[in-house]
Amino acid sequence: MDSNYLSDPLVFLVQVIFGLYALVVLLRFMLQLVRADFYNPLSQFIVKATTPVLKPLRRIIPGVGGKDVASLVLAWLVLAIEMLLVLLIGGQGFMPIAALLLAIPELLTLSINIFLYGILIMVILSWVNPAGHNPAMSILHALTEPLVRPVRQTIKPIGGIDLSPMVVMIGLVLLKMLLVPPVKGLILSLL
């Protein structure tokens, strides 16, 4: 029997469970940054899913400038635990420092992907149901508009087509390509 027979599904489960929770925690941090509507049902879900873990963590990690730093640290720690478990399942041993460091580029990637996929979903929803409104749409708009608005003011629609989301998405992909590999390479050189 292949040695990856059980480890691959286990790694997949760890990545899904911890990745989704890190996503929710990071969304809480980002939604606070953009001052999204916290009475939105989706925002309420995010708050209720993260508060039990964040409440005790806030006693140790105070906010800075009115920003909930504890949620950012929690997202990083969740990704570090995910990395630690993946390393353990992969047979590379118990390496907590490596997991903490390797979680940094993962956090950067997740942050960029939230904006990238948020814009993509907004574009698709605008094609499918342009006049529709739902709780997810207003959260996505609050999250992505700070990135898209400056580009939209610079690049006016051409023939009624707004190219600003595409320009921002290209910029986000380039940012990810130029930022994450060097950070990961630096961390791997330290290990």
TORPA-4810 file (N, C-alpha, C, O; in nm, 3 decimals):
<nodes>
NODE_1_0.085_-0.119_0.000_0.000_0.000_0.000_0.089_0.124_0.000_0.190_0.128_0.069_M
NODE_2_0.051_0.223_-0.076_0.125_0.349_-0.089_0.125_0.423_0.046_0.023_0.428_0.114_D
NODE_3_0.240_0.481_0.083_0.250_0.552_0.211_0.165_0.678_0.212_0.130_0.728_0.319_S
NODE_4_0.132_0.731_0.095_0.049_0.851_0.087_-0.100_0.821_0.091_-0.183_0.912_0.090_N
NODE_5_-0.133_0.692_0.095_-0.274_0.652_0.089_-0.356_0.720_0.199_-0.465_0.771_0.172_Y
NODE_6_-0.306_0.722_0.321_-0.379_0.785_0.431_-0.331_0.928_0.458_-0.409_1.012_0.503_L
NODE_7_-0.204_0.956_0.430_-0.152_1.089_0.464_-0.209_1.198_0.372_-0.236_1.309_0.419_S
NODE_8_-0.227_1.169_0.245_-0.281_1.270_0.154_-0.422_1.314_0.193_-0.448_1.434_0.199_D
NODE_9_-0.514_1.221_0.221_-0.648_1.266_0.265_-0.643_1.340_0.400_-0.720_1.434_0.422_P
NODE_10_-0.553_1.298_0.487_-0.541_1.364_0.616_-0.487_1.507_0.599_-0.536_1.600_0.663_L
NODE_11_-0.388_1.524_0.514_-0.336_1.658_0.484_-0.446_1.744_0.422_-0.460_1.861_0.457_V
NODE_12_-0.523_1.687_0.332_-0.633_1.759_0.269_-0.733_1.808_0.375_-0.773_1.925_0.373_F
NODE_13_-0.772_1.720_0.467_-0.867_1.759_0.572_-0.811_1.869_0.661_-0.882_1.964_0.694_L
NODE_14_-0.684_1.857_0.699_-0.620_1.959_0.782_-0.619_2.092_0.709_-0.651_2.196_0.768_V
NODE_15_-0.583_2.090_0.581_-0.577_2.215_0.504_-0.715_2.277_0.487_-0.729_2.399_0.493_Q
NODE_16_-0.816_2.196_0.466_-0.952_2.250_0.450_-1.002_2.310_0.581_-1.050_2.423_0.582_V
NODE_17_-0.991_2.236_0.689_-1.046_2.282_0.818_-0.972_2.407_0.867_-1.034_2.508_0.898_I
NODE_18_-0.839_2.398_0.873_-0.763_2.512_0.923_-0.763_2.628_0.824_-0.765_2.744_0.865_F
NODE_19_-0.759_2.598_0.696_-0.762_2.702_0.594_-0.892_2.781_0.597_-0.891_2.903_0.584_G
NODE_20_-1.004_2.711_0.613_-1.133_2.780_0.619_-1.144_2.868_0.743_-1.195_2.980_0.737_L
NODE_21_-1.094_2.816_0.856_-1.102_2.897_0.978_-1.010_3.018_0.968_-1.046_3.128_1.011_Y
NODE_22_-0.891_2.999_0.913_-0.799_3.113_0.893_-0.863_3.215_0.800_-0.850_3.336_0.822_A
NODE_23_-0.933_3.169_0.697_-1.004_3.259_0.606_-1.108_3.341_0.680_-1.117_3.463_0.661_L
NODE_24_-1.186_3.276_0.764_-1.292_3.347_0.837_-1.231_3.449_0.933_-1.281_3.561_0.944_V
NODE_25_-1.123_3.412_1.002_-1.059_3.504_1.096_-0.998_3.623_1.021_-1.011_3.737_1.064_V
NODE_26_-0.931_3.595_0.910_-0.871_3.702_0.831_-0.978_3.794_0.771_-0.959_3.915_0.761_L
NODE_27_-1.090_3.734_0.732_-1.202_3.816_0.683_-1.252_3.910_0.792_-1.287_4.025_0.764_L
NODE_28_-1.255_3.862_0.915_-1.298_3.949_1.025_-1.206_4.069_1.036_-1.251_4.182_1.052_R
NODE_29_-1.076_4.045_1.028_-0.979_4.154_1.035_-0.998_4.250_0.919_-1.000_4.372_0.938_F
NODE_30_-1.011_4.197_0.798_-1.023_4.281_0.678_-1.155_4.358_0.676_-1.158_4.475_0.636_M
NODE_31_-1.262_4.294_0.719_-1.391_4.364_0.720_-1.391_4.479_0.820_-1.457_4.580_0.799_L
NODE_32_-1.316_4.462_0.928_-1.304_4.573_1.023_-1.222_4.687_0.960_-1.253_4.804_0.979_Q
NODE_33_-1.116_4.650_0.886_-1.033_4.753_0.820_-1.114_4.839_0.724_-1.095_4.960_0.717_L
NODE_34_-1.204_4.774_0.648_-1.282_4.849_0.548_-1.414_4.902_0.605_-1.495_4.961_0.533_V
NODE_35_-1.434_4.881_0.733_-1.554_4.927_0.803_-1.682_4.873_0.739_-1.776_4.948_0.710_R
NODE_36_-1.682_4.744_0.717_-1.800_4.679_0.658_-1.914_4.678_0.759_-1.894_4.696_0.879_A
NODE_37_-2.033_4.658_0.709_-2.153_4.652_0.792_-2.151_4.525_0.876_-2.165_4.415_0.823_D
NODE_38_-2.134_4.541_1.007_-2.129_4.423_1.093_-2.268_4.374_1.133_-2.280_4.278_1.208_F
NODE_39_-2.373_4.438_1.084_-2.508_4.387_1.104_-2.551_4.297_0.990_-2.658_4.235_0.995_Y
NODE_40_-2.469_4.289_0.888_-2.493_4.200_0.775_-2.492_4.055_0.827_-2.408_4.022_0.911_N
NODE_41_-2.582_3.968_0.780_-2.584_3.830_0.828_-2.451_3.756_0.808_-2.412_3.676_0.893_P
NODE_42_-2.383_3.782_0.699_-2.254_3.718_0.676_-2.150_3.767_0.776_-2.070_3.689_0.827_L
NODE_43_-2.152_3.896_0.805_-2.062_3.952_0.906_-2.093_3.894_1.043_-2.002_3.863_1.120_S
NODE_44_-2.221_3.878_1.073_-2.259_3.819_1.202_-2.208_3.676_1.215_-2.165_3.636_1.323_Q
NODE_45_-2.214_3.600_1.106_-2.160_3.464_1.107_-2.011_3.467_1.139_-1.962_3.390_1.222_F
NODE_46_-1.939_3.557_1.071_-1.794_3.567_1.091_-1.763_3.605_1.235_-1.672_3.549_1.296_I
NODE_47_-1.837_3.700_1.290_-1.816_3.743_1.429_-1.842_3.627_1.525_-1.762_3.601_1.615_V
NODE_48_-1.953_3.558_1.506_-1.988_3.448_1.598_-1.893_3.330_1.585_-1.869_3.259_1.683_K
NODE_49_-1.839_3.307_1.466_-1.746_3.195_1.447_-1.608_3.223_1.505_-1.534_3.130_1.536_A
NODE_50_-1.573_3.350_1.520_-1.438_3.384_1.565_-1.431_3.436_1.709_-1.325_3.428_1.771_T
NODE_51_-1.539_3.487_1.761_-1.537_3.548_1.895_-1.491_3.452_2.006_-1.414_3.494_2.092_T
NODE_52_-1.536_3.326_2.008_-1.492_3.239_2.119_-1.340_3.225_2.131_-1.288_3.213_2.242_P
NODE_53_-1.269_3.227_2.020_-1.124_3.214_2.024_-1.059_3.351_2.041_-0.956_3.364_2.108_V
NODE_54_-1.117_3.453_1.980_-1.057_3.587_1.986_-1.072_3.653_2.122_-0.983_3.729_2.163_L
NODE_55_-1.180_3.627_2.191_-1.205_3.695_2.319_-1.089_3.676_2.417_-1.038_3.774_2.470_K
NODE_56_-1.046_3.551_2.445_-0.933_3.537_2.537_-0.801_3.588_2.479_-0.715_3.635_2.553_P
NODE_57_-0.785_3.579_2.347_-0.662_3.624_2.284_-0.648_3.777_2.293_-0.536_3.828_2.299_L
NODE_58_-0.760_3.847_2.294_-0.756_3.994_2.304_-0.704_4.041_2.440_-0.656_4.154_2.452_R
NODE_59_-0.713_3.956_2.541_-0.658_3.993_2.672_-0.506_3.999_2.667_-0.443_4.074_2.741_R
NODE_60_-0.448_3.918_2.578_-0.303_3.911_2.565_-0.254_4.009_2.458_-0.151_4.075_2.476_I
NODE_61_-0.328_4.018_2.348_-0.288_4.102_2.234_-0.389_4.215_2.218_-0.499_4.195_2.167_I
NODE_62_-0.350_4.335_2.263_-0.444_4.448_2.251_-0.451_4.500_2.108_-0.365_4.472_2.025_P
NODE_63_-0.554_4.576_2.081_-0.568_4.639_1.950_-0.467_4.752_1.935_-0.419_4.808_2.033_G
NODE_64_-0.436_4.784_1.811_-0.343_4.893_1.782_-0.413_4.992_1.689_-0.456_4.954_1.579_V
NODE_65_-0.426_5.115_1.732_-0.491_5.216_1.650_-0.635_5.182_1.617_-0.684_5.216_1.509_G
NODE_66_-0.703_5.116_1.708_-0.842_5.078_1.685_-0.859_4.955_1.597_-0.972_4.919_1.562_G
NODE_67_-0.748_4.892_1.560_-0.755_4.773_1.475_-0.736_4.648_1.561_-0.655_4.646_1.653_K
NODE_68_-0.811_4.545_1.530_-0.810_4.420_1.605_-0.691_4.333_1.562_-0.706_4.244_1.479_D
NODE_69_-0.576_4.360_1.619_-0.454_4.288_1.585_-0.464_4.141_1.625_-0.402_4.055_1.563_V
NODE_70_-0.542_4.113_1.729_-0.557_3.975_1.775_-0.613_3.885_1.664_-0.574_3.769_1.654_A
NODE_71_-0.703_3.937_1.582_-0.758_3.854_1.475_-0.653_3.824_1.368_-0.652_3.715_1.311_S
NODE_72_-0.566_3.919_1.340_-0.458_3.896_1.244_-0.359_3.793_1.298_-0.315_3.704_1.226_L
NODE_73_-0.326_3.806_1.426_-0.235_3.710_1.490_-0.300_3.572_1.494_-0.233_3.471_1.473_V
NODE_74_-0.431_3.566_1.523_-0.499_3.437_1.525_-0.497_3.371_1.388_-0.474_3.250_1.378_L
NODE_75_-0.520_3.447_1.283_-0.514_3.390_1.147_-0.376_3.331_1.121_-0.364_3.222_1.066_A
NODE_76_-0.272_3.404_1.159_-0.134_3.356_1.143_-0.110_3.229_1.224_-0.049_3.134_1.174_W
NODE_77_-0.159_3.225_1.348_-0.140_3.107_1.433_-0.217_2.986_1.379_-0.167_2.873_1.384_L
NODE_78_-0.336_3.008_1.327_-0.414_2.898_1.269_-0.339_2.840_1.148_-0.332_2.718_1.132_V
NODE_79_-0.284_2.927_1.065_-0.206_2.879_0.950_-0.078_2.810_0.996_-0.034_2.714_0.933_L
NODE_80_-0.019_2.856_1.105_0.101_2.791_1.159_0.068_2.652_1.212_0.145_2.558_1.192_A
NODE_81_-0.044_2.639_1.279_-0.086_2.506_1.327_-0.112_2.414_1.208_-0.074_2.297_1.210_I
NODE_82_-0.176_2.468_1.105_-0.197_2.389_0.983_-0.064_2.342_0.925_-0.049_2.224_0.892_E
NODE_83_0.033_2.432_0.914_0.165_2.396_0.860_0.233_2.292_0.948_0.294_2.198_0.897_M
NODE_84_0.223_2.308_1.079_0.284_2.213_1.173_0.225_2.074_1.155_0.298_1.975_1.152_L
NODE_85_0.093_2.066_1.144_0.027_1.937_1.124_0.064_1.875_0.990_0.084_1.754_0.980_L
NODE_86_0.072_1.958_0.886_0.110_1.907_0.754_0.253_1.852_0.758_0.282_1.748_0.699_V
NODE_87_0.342_1.923_0.826_0.480_1.876_0.839_0.486_1.744_0.917_0.561_1.653_0.882_L
NODE_88_0.407_1.735_1.023_0.403_1.612_1.103_0.347_1.495_1.022_0.403_1.386_1.025_L
NODE_89_0.238_1.518_0.952_0.177_1.412_0.871_0.271_1.370_0.760_0.278_1.252_0.724_I
NODE_90_0.344_1.467_0.705_0.440_1.438_0.598_0.568_1.371_0.648_0.656_1.339_0.568_G
NODE_91_0.577_1.350_0.777_0.692_1.280_0.833_0.816_1.367_0.849_0.927_1.315_0.861_G
NODE_92_0.799_1.498_0.850_0.914_1.587_0.862_0.942_1.628_1.005_1.033_1.706_1.031_Q
NODE_93_0.865_1.576_1.098_0.890_1.600_1.239_0.820_1.722_1.295_0.751_1.795_1.224_G
NODE_94_0.841_1.742_1.425_0.780_1.852_1.499_0.869_1.974_1.483_0.976_1.982_1.545_F
NODE_95_0.825_2.070_1.401_0.906_2.188_1.371_0.822_2.315_1.391_0.779_2.375_1.293_M
NODE_96_0.798_2.356_1.517_0.710_2.471_1.541_0.763_2.602_1.486_0.686_2.684_1.436_P
NODE_97_0.894_2.626_1.494_0.950_2.751_1.442_0.933_2.757_1.290_0.896_2.860_1.235_I
NODE_98_0.960_2.646_1.224_0.942_2.639_1.079_0.797_2.665_1.042_0.768_2.737_0.946_A
NODE_99_0.705_2.606_1.118_0.562_2.624_1.090_0.522_2.771_1.108_0.447_2.825_1.027_A
NODE_100_0.572_2.835_1.214_0.540_2.975_1.237_0.593_3.064_1.124_0.525_3.156_1.078_L
NODE_101_0.713_3.035_1.080_0.772_3.115_0.971_0.705_3.087_0.837_0.678_3.180_0.761_L
NODE_102_0.678_2.960_0.808_0.615_2.925_0.680_0.470_2.974_0.671_0.414_2.984_0.562_L
NODE_103_0.411_3.004_0.785_0.274_3.056_0.785_0.269_3.200_0.736_0.163_3.248_0.697_A
NODE_104_0.382_3.271_0.739_0.383_3.411_0.695_0.351_3.424_0.546_0.262_3.500_0.510_I
NODE_105_0.423_3.351_0.457_0.383_3.362_0.315_0.243_3.306_0.289_0.175_3.351_0.196_P
NODE_106_0.201_3.209_0.368_0.064_3.158_0.353_-0.039_3.266_0.388_-0.143_3.277_0.322_E
NODE_107_-0.009_3.344_0.490_-0.098_3.454_0.529_-0.101_3.562_0.421_-0.207_3.617_0.392_L
NODE_108_0.013_3.592_0.364_0.019_3.688_0.253_-0.063_3.638_0.134_-0.141_3.714_0.075_L
NODE_109_-0.045_3.511_0.100_-0.119_3.452_-0.012_-0.269_3.456_0.013_-0.347_3.492_-0.075_T
NODE_110_-0.310_3.418_0.134_-0.452_3.418_0.168_-0.509_3.559_0.160_-0.620_3.578_0.112_L
NODE_111_-0.434_3.657_0.209_-0.481_3.797_0.205_-0.503_3.843_0.062_-0.607_3.902_0.030_S
NODE_112_-0.406_3.817_-0.023_-0.419_3.858_-0.164_-0.532_3.783_-0.232_-0.608_3.841_-0.310_I
NODE_113_-0.544_3.653_-0.203_-0.650_3.572_-0.264_-0.789_3.618_-0.223_-0.883_3.610_-0.303_N
NODE_114_-0.804_3.666_-0.101_-0.935_3.716_-0.057_-0.979_3.830_-0.149_-1.093_3.833_-0.195_I
NODE_115_-0.888_3.923_-0.174_-0.922_4.035_-0.263_-0.941_3.988_-0.407_-1.034_4.031_-0.475_F
NODE_116_-0.853_3.900_-0.452_-0.858_3.852_-0.590_-0.989_3.781_-0.619_-1.057_3.812_-0.716_L
NODE_117_-1.023_3.685_-0.535_-1.147_3.610_-0.557_-1.271_3.692_-0.524_-1.377_3.671_-0.582_Y
NODE_118_-1.257_3.786_-0.431_-1.370_3.875_-0.401_-1.407_3.958_-0.523_-1.525_3.972_-0.555_G
NODE_119_-1.306_4.012_-0.590_-1.331_4.091_-0.711_-1.388_4.002_-0.821_-1.482_4.042_-0.891_I
NODE_120_-1.333_3.883_-0.837_-1.383_3.791_-0.940_-1.530_3.756_-0.916_-1.610_3.756_-1.009_L
NODE_121_-1.564_3.728_-0.793_-1.704_3.695_-0.760_-1.795_3.815_-0.785_-1.906_3.800_-0.836_I
NODE_122_-1.747_3.935_-0.750_-1.826_4.057_-0.776_-1.852_4.074_-0.926_-1.964_4.107_-0.967_M
NODE_123_-1.750_4.051_-1.007_-1.766_4.065_-1.153_-1.867_3.964_-1.205_-1.955_3.999_-1.283_V
NODE_124_-1.853_3.839_-1.163_-1.946_3.734_-1.210_-2.088_3.765_-1.165_-2.182_3.753_-1.245_I
NODE_125_-2.105_3.805_-1.039_-2.240_3.837_-0.991_-2.298_3.958_-1.064_-2.419_3.966_-1.083_L
NODE_126_-2.214_4.052_-1.104_-2.265_4.168_-1.177_-2.315_4.129_-1.317_-2.402_4.196_-1.372_S
NODE_127_-2.260_4.023_-1.372_-2.307_3.974_-1.503_-2.436_3.895_-1.487_-2.529_3.910_-1.566_W
NODE_128_-2.440_3.810_-1.384_-2.553_3.719_-1.365_-2.676_3.793_-1.314_-2.786_3.774_-1.365_V
NODE_129_-2.656_3.878_-1.214_-2.769_3.946_-1.150_-2.727_4.090_-1.119_-2.703_4.123_-1.002_N
NODE_130_-2.719_4.175_-1.221_-2.663_4.309_-1.201_-2.741_4.397_-1.103_-2.680_4.478_-1.032_P
NODE_131_-2.870_4.382_-1.096_-2.949_4.467_-1.007_-2.978_4.398_-0.874_-3.040_4.458_-0.786_A
NODE_132_-2.934_4.275_-0.859_-2.964_4.199_-0.738_-2.884_4.247_-0.619_-2.778_4.308_-0.632_G
NODE_133_-2.937_4.218_-0.503_-2.869_4.254_-0.379_-2.884_4.138_-0.282_-2.994_4.087_-0.261_H
NODE_134_-2.774_4.097_-0.225_-2.778_3.997_-0.121_-2.668_4.029_-0.020_-2.580_4.110_-0.050_N
NODE_135_-2.671_3.969_0.097_-2.573_4.003_0.201_-2.428_3.982_0.157_-2.341_4.061_0.193_P
NODE_136_-2.402_3.877_0.081_-2.266_3.851_0.036_-2.217_3.960_-0.057_-2.101_3.999_-0.052_A
NODE_137_-2.306_4.008_-0.143_-2.268_4.112_-0.239_-2.227_4.241_-0.169_-2.131_4.305_-0.209_M
NODE_138_-2.299_4.279_-0.064_-2.263_4.403_0.005_-2.132_4.388_0.081_-2.056_4.485_0.092_S
NODE_139_-2.104_4.271_0.135_-1.976_4.246_0.203_-1.862_4.248_0.101_-1.758_4.309_0.125_I
NODE_140_-1.882_4.181_-0.011_-1.779_4.180_-0.115_-1.753_4.321_-0.167_-1.638_4.358_-0.192_L
NODE_141_-1.858_4.398_-0.182_-1.842_4.536_-0.229_-1.762_4.617_-0.128_-1.671_4.691_-0.166_H
NODE_142_-1.795_4.605_-0.001_-1.721_4.679_0.102_-1.575_4.638_0.106_-1.487_4.721_0.129_A
NODE_143_-1.549_4.512_0.083_-1.412_4.459_0.090_-1.329_4.500_-0.032_-1.213_4.536_-0.017_L
NODE_144_-1.388_4.493_-0.150_-1.310_4.515_-0.272_-1.310_4.660_-0.321_-1.218_4.701_-0.392_T
NODE_145_-1.409_4.738_-0.285_-1.420_4.874_-0.336_-1.300_4.962_-0.303_-1.262_5.043_-0.387_E
NODE_146_-1.237_4.951_-0.185_-1.118_5.034_-0.160_-1.004_5.009_-0.259_-0.922_5.098_-0.282_P
NODE_147_-0.996_4.890_-0.316_-0.894_4.862_-0.417_-0.938_4.903_-0.557_-0.858_4.954_-0.636_L
NODE_148_-1.065_4.883_-0.587_-1.115_4.907_-0.722_-1.144_5.055_-0.747_-1.123_5.104_-0.858_V
NODE_149_-1.192_5.126_-0.646_-1.233_5.266_-0.665_-1.122_5.355_-0.721_-1.148_5.428_-0.817_R
NODE_150_-0.999_5.353_-0.666_-0.896_5.441_-0.724_-0.864_5.409_-0.870_-0.837_5.499_-0.949_P
NODE_151_-0.868_5.282_-0.905_-0.841_5.244_-1.045_-0.958_5.287_-1.133_-0.937_5.333_-1.245_V
NODE_152_-1.079_5.272_-1.082_-1.198_5.313_-1.159_-1.197_5.463_-1.185_-1.242_5.508_-1.290_R
NODE_153_-1.146_5.542_-1.090_-1.139_5.686_-1.109_-1.032_5.724_-1.212_-1.042_5.827_-1.279_Q
NODE_154_-0.930_5.638_-1.225_-0.823_5.664_-1.320_-0.858_5.614_-1.459_-0.837_5.684_-1.558_T
NODE_155_-0.912_5.492_-1.466_-0.947_5.431_-1.595_-1.099_5.432_-1.608_-1.168_5.353_-1.545_I
NODE_156_-1.148_5.522_-1.688_-1.293_5.534_-1.707_-1.344_5.416_-1.790_-1.270_5.359_-1.870_K
NODE_157_-1.473_5.379_-1.772_-1.529_5.270_-1.852_-1.516_5.297_-2.002_-1.533_5.410_-2.048_P
NODE_158_-1.486_5.193_-2.076_-1.470_5.203_-2.221_-1.590_5.133_-2.285_-1.609_5.013_-2.268_I
NODE_159_-1.671_5.208_-2.356_-1.789_5.150_-2.420_-1.885_5.091_-2.318_-1.954_4.993_-2.347_G
NODE_160_-1.890_5.151_-2.199_-1.979_5.101_-2.095_-1.924_4.984_-2.017_-1.992_4.931_-1.928_G
NODE_161_-1.802_4.940_-2.047_-1.742_4.827_-1.976_-1.636_4.878_-1.880_-1.542_4.948_-1.919_I
NODE_162_-1.652_4.843_-1.753_-1.560_4.884_-1.647_-1.442_4.786_-1.644_-1.459_4.669_-1.607_D
NODE_163_-1.325_4.832_-1.682_-1.206_4.748_-1.685_-1.128_4.750_-1.553_-1.030_4.677_-1.537_L
NODE_164_-1.170_4.835_-1.459_-1.095_4.849_-1.335_-1.083_4.718_-1.255_-0.976_4.693_-1.198_S
NODE_165_-1.187_4.634_-1.247_-1.167_4.507_-1.174_-1.058_4.421_-1.237_-0.980_4.358_-1.166_P
NODE_166_-1.053_4.418_-1.370_-0.952_4.337_-1.438_-0.812_4.392_-1.409_-0.719_4.315_-1.385_M
NODE_167_-0.798_4.524_-1.411_-0.668_4.586_-1.384_-0.624_4.554_-1.241_-0.507_4.521_-1.218_V
NODE_168_-0.716_4.565_-1.146_-0.682_4.536_-1.006_-0.646_4.387_-0.990_-0.552_4.354_-0.918_V
NODE_169_-0.719_4.299_-1.057_-0.689_4.156_-1.047_-0.551_4.125_-1.104_-0.477_4.046_-1.047_M
NODE_170_-0.517_4.188_-1.216_-0.383_4.169_-1.273_-0.277_4.218_-1.174_-0.175_4.152_-1.154_I
NODE_171_-0.303_4.333_-1.113_-0.211_4.386_-1.013_-0.196_4.294_-0.893_-0.085_4.276_-0.841_G
NODE_172_-0.306_4.235_-0.848_-0.300_4.143_-0.733_-0.221_4.016_-0.767_-0.143_3.967_-0.685_L
NODE_173_-0.242_3.963_-0.887_-0.167_3.843_-0.929_-0.018_3.876_-0.937_0.065_3.798_-0.892_V
NODE_174_0.014_3.991_-0.995_0.155_4.032_-1.002_0.214_4.052_-0.862_0.328_4.012_-0.836_L
NODE_175_0.138_4.113_-0.774_0.184_4.132_-0.635_0.214_3.998_-0.570_0.316_3.982_-0.502_L
NODE_176_0.123_3.904_-0.590_0.144_3.771_-0.531_0.268_3.705_-0.590_0.346_3.642_-0.518_K
NODE_177_0.287_3.718_-0.721_0.402_3.656_-0.787_0.534_3.721_-0.745_0.637_3.655_-0.737_M
NODE_178_0.530_3.851_-0.720_0.653_3.923_-0.686_0.683_3.926_-0.536_0.797_3.946_-0.497_L
NODE_179_0.581_3.907_-0.453_0.600_3.918_-0.309_0.617_3.784_-0.239_0.709_3.767_-0.158_L
NODE_180_0.530_3.691_-0.268_0.528_3.565_-0.191_0.652_3.478_-0.214_0.711_3.433_-0.115_V
NODE_181_0.696_3.452_-0.338_0.815_3.366_-0.355_0.941_3.418_-0.286_1.012_3.339_-0.224_P
NODE_182_0.973_3.549_-0.293_1.092_3.593_-0.221_1.080_3.577_-0.069_1.177_3.541_-0.002_P
NODE_183_0.960_3.604_-0.016_0.940_3.586_0.128_0.958_3.440_0.165_1.024_3.408_0.263_V
NODE_184_0.898_3.352_0.086_0.910_3.208_0.112_1.054_3.162_0.098_1.103_3.083_0.179_K
NODE_185_1.124_3.212_-0.005_1.264_3.177_-0.025_1.350_3.223_0.091_1.439_3.151_0.135_G
NODE_186_1.325_3.343_0.140_1.401_3.395_0.254_1.378_3.308_0.377_1.473_3.275_0.449_L
NODE_187_1.255_3.271_0.401_1.223_3.187_0.517_1.288_3.050_0.504_1.344_2.998_0.600_I
NODE_188_1.279_2.991_0.385_1.341_2.859_0.364_1.493_2.865_0.380_1.555_2.769_0.424_L
NODE_189_1.553_2.978_0.343_1.698_2.991_0.361_1.735_3.003_0.508_1.847_2.968_0.547_S
NODE_190_1.642_3.053_0.590_1.667_3.064_0.733_1.654_2.930_0.804_1.713_2.910_0.910_L
NODE_191_1.577_2.841_0.745_1.550_2.712_0.814_1.660_2.612_0.792_1.653_2.500_0.842_L
</nodes>
